[in-house]
Structure formats: C-alpha cells, structure tokens
Amino acid sequence: MDSAEERVLPEIVREVEGDLRAELHQVHAQMRELTHQHHRAMALRRIFEHDPLTRERFTMLHDNIEQYPGKMAELREQERLLTRWLDRCRGLLNENAA
C-alpha cells in the first residue's frame, strides 16, 4: 500500500472535521455580520442622502455597499470549499466504517 492509499485514522479525520466545522461556523458568522453591516450602510446612505459626507463616512459607505458583492462572493466560495471538505471527511469515515 503506497502513501496515497494509506488508511486514514478515523480519530484524525474527526479532528480535522471538527476544525473545518468550526471554520464553517466562523464563515457563516462573517456572512451574517457582513449582511448586517451592508443593510446598515444602505440605511445610512438614505439618511445621509444629499448632505456632504466626511471622508470617514464616505469610506464606511463605500466599504459596506460597493465592496459587499465581492466580499460576499469570497465568503460563499469559502463556504462551498469547507462544505466539500466536510463531505470528504464523511466519505473517509464511511470508508473506514465499511
């Protein structure tokens, strides 16, 4: 049996699975916070509408409105990868159980 086919210890897979699950929970929390900040910025933009903005307020609105789609896309990609890796962990555990 070569190293590519070496049996993976279930306890190690479970450890990795726990780490990945924690990371996935963190990504979900970041997605919730990003969405909250985006909605807040949208409300503030309506409140500040037609009034001069400080650079700080402008930057905050730009960061939370204009950059939202790209930031959310990055988090969704992380979510997709983590979910795929968790599926592979389950597959390894199922192989070991068989």
C-alpha positions as YAML, in Angstrom:
chain: A
units: angstrom
residues:
- id: 1
  name: MET
  ca: [0.00, 0.00, 0.00]
- id: 2
  name: ASP
  ca: [1.58, 3.32, -1.05]
- id: 3
  name: SER
  ca: [1.22, 6.60, 0.87]
- id: 4
  name: ALA
  ca: [-1.69, 7.76, -1.34]
- id: 5
  name: GLU
  ca: [-3.70, 4.69, -0.32]
- id: 6
  name: GLU
  ca: [-2.63, 4.66, 3.32]
- id: 7
  name: ARG
  ca: [-5.53, 4.22, 5.69]
- id: 8
  name: VAL
  ca: [-6.55, 7.43, 7.40]
- id: 9
  name: LEU
  ca: [-7.22, 7.14, 11.12]
- id: 10
  name: PRO
  ca: [-10.85, 7.95, 11.96]
- id: 11
  name: GLU
  ca: [-9.89, 9.99, 15.03]
- id: 12
  name: ILE
  ca: [-7.68, 12.21, 12.86]
- id: 13
  name: VAL
  ca: [-10.49, 12.65, 10.33]
- id: 14
  name: ARG
  ca: [-12.88, 13.58, 13.16]
- id: 15
  name: GLU
  ca: [-10.35, 16.11, 14.47]
- id: 16
  name: VAL
  ca: [-9.99, 17.68, 11.04]
- id: 17
  name: GLU
  ca: [-13.76, 17.59, 10.57]
- id: 18
  name: GLY
  ca: [-14.21, 19.49, 13.86]
- id: 19
  name: ASP
  ca: [-11.71, 22.13, 12.75]
- id: 20
  name: LEU
  ca: [-13.44, 22.51, 9.38]
- id: 21
  name: ARG
  ca: [-16.87, 22.71, 11.02]
- id: 22
  name: ALA
  ca: [-15.61, 25.47, 13.36]
- id: 23
  name: GLU
  ca: [-14.21, 27.35, 10.38]
- id: 24
  name: LEU
  ca: [-17.53, 26.97, 8.54]
- id: 25
  name: HIS
  ca: [-19.39, 28.39, 11.55]
- id: 26
  name: GLN
  ca: [-16.97, 31.32, 11.55]
- id: 27
  name: VAL
  ca: [-17.61, 31.94, 7.84]
- id: 28
  name: HIS
  ca: [-21.37, 31.89, 8.48]
- id: 29
  name: ALA
  ca: [-20.93, 34.42, 11.30]
- id: 30
  name: GLN
  ca: [-18.87, 36.64, 8.98]
- id: 31
  name: MET
  ca: [-21.60, 36.40, 6.33]
- id: 32
  name: ARG
  ca: [-24.27, 37.43, 8.86]
- id: 33
  name: GLU
  ca: [-22.15, 40.36, 10.09]
- id: 34
  name: LEU
  ca: [-21.31, 41.47, 6.54]
- id: 35
  name: THR
  ca: [-25.01, 41.39, 5.59]
- id: 36
  name: HIS
  ca: [-25.93, 43.33, 8.73]
- id: 37
  name: GLN
  ca: [-23.30, 45.99, 8.02]
- id: 38
  name: HIS
  ca: [-24.44, 46.20, 4.39]
- id: 39
  name: HIS
  ca: [-28.07, 46.78, 5.42]
- id: 40
  name: ARG
  ca: [-26.93, 49.35, 7.97]
- id: 41
  name: ALA
  ca: [-24.87, 51.18, 5.35]
- id: 42
  name: MET
  ca: [-27.81, 51.19, 2.94]
- id: 43
  name: ALA
  ca: [-29.97, 52.82, 5.64]
- id: 44
  name: LEU
  ca: [-27.25, 55.34, 6.46]
- id: 45
  name: ARG
  ca: [-26.86, 56.22, 2.79]
- id: 46
  name: ARG
  ca: [-30.56, 57.11, 2.69]
- id: 47
  name: ILE
  ca: [-30.20, 59.13, 5.90]
- id: 48
  name: PHE
  ca: [-27.08, 60.99, 4.67]
- id: 49
  name: GLU
  ca: [-28.52, 61.50, 1.17]
- id: 50
  name: HIS
  ca: [-27.88, 64.94, -0.35]
- id: 51
  name: ASP
  ca: [-25.73, 66.10, 2.57]
- id: 52
  name: PRO
  ca: [-21.95, 66.48, 2.48]
- id: 53
  name: LEU
  ca: [-20.09, 63.48, 3.90]
- id: 54
  name: THR
  ca: [-16.89, 63.30, 5.85]
- id: 55
  name: ARG
  ca: [-14.21, 61.10, 4.32]
- id: 56
  name: GLU
  ca: [-14.75, 58.61, 7.16]
- id: 57
  name: ARG
  ca: [-18.49, 58.27, 6.43]
- id: 58
  name: PHE
  ca: [-17.86, 58.07, 2.69]
- id: 59
  name: THR
  ca: [-15.26, 55.34, 3.20]
- id: 60
  name: MET
  ca: [-17.58, 53.39, 5.51]
- id: 61
  name: LEU
  ca: [-20.43, 53.56, 2.97]
- id: 62
  name: HIS
  ca: [-18.12, 52.58, 0.13]
- id: 63
  name: ASP
  ca: [-16.66, 49.66, 2.07]
- id: 64
  name: ASN
  ca: [-20.06, 48.35, 3.14]
- id: 65
  name: ILE
  ca: [-22.05, 48.96, -0.06]
- id: 66
  name: GLU
  ca: [-19.73, 48.92, -3.06]
- id: 67
  name: GLN
  ca: [-17.48, 46.13, -1.82]
- id: 68
  name: TYR
  ca: [-20.29, 43.96, -0.42]
- id: 69
  name: PRO
  ca: [-20.79, 41.75, -3.52]
- id: 70
  name: GLY
  ca: [-17.10, 40.87, -3.79]
- id: 71
  name: LYS
  ca: [-16.68, 40.21, -0.07]
- id: 72
  name: MET
  ca: [-19.82, 38.06, 0.00]
- id: 73
  name: ALA
  ca: [-18.64, 36.12, -3.07]
- id: 74
  name: GLU
  ca: [-15.35, 35.33, -1.28]
- id: 75
  name: LEU
  ca: [-17.22, 34.08, 1.79]
- id: 76
  name: ARG
  ca: [-19.56, 31.96, -0.34]
- id: 77
  name: GLU
  ca: [-16.54, 30.38, -2.04]
- id: 78
  name: GLN
  ca: [-15.03, 29.60, 1.36]
- id: 79
  name: GLU
  ca: [-18.36, 28.12, 2.42]
- id: 80
  name: ARG
  ca: [-18.50, 25.96, -0.72]
- id: 81
  name: LEU
  ca: [-14.98, 24.63, -0.20]
- id: 82
  name: LEU
  ca: [-15.49, 23.94, 3.51]
- id: 83
  name: THR
  ca: [-18.73, 22.09, 2.77]
- id: 84
  name: ARG
  ca: [-16.98, 19.99, 0.12]
- id: 85
  name: TRP
  ca: [-14.15, 19.16, 2.51]
- id: 86
  name: LEU
  ca: [-16.63, 18.20, 5.24]
- id: 87
  name: ASP
  ca: [-18.33, 15.88, 2.74]
- id: 88
  name: ARG
  ca: [-14.95, 14.28, 2.02]
- id: 89
  name: CYS
  ca: [-14.40, 13.80, 5.76]
- id: 90
  name: ARG
  ca: [-17.73, 11.99, 5.99]
- id: 91
  name: GLY
  ca: [-16.75, 9.88, 2.97]
- id: 92
  name: LEU
  ca: [-13.46, 8.89, 4.62]
- id: 93
  name: LEU
  ca: [-15.25, 8.00, 7.84]
- id: 94
  name: ASN
  ca: [-17.77, 5.91, 5.89]
- id: 95
  name: GLU
  ca: [-14.94, 4.13, 4.05]
- id: 96
  name: ASN
  ca: [-13.26, 3.33, 7.34]
- id: 97
  name: ALA
  ca: [-16.53, 2.07, 8.82]
- id: 98
  name: ALA
  ca: [-17.09, -0.29, 5.88]
...
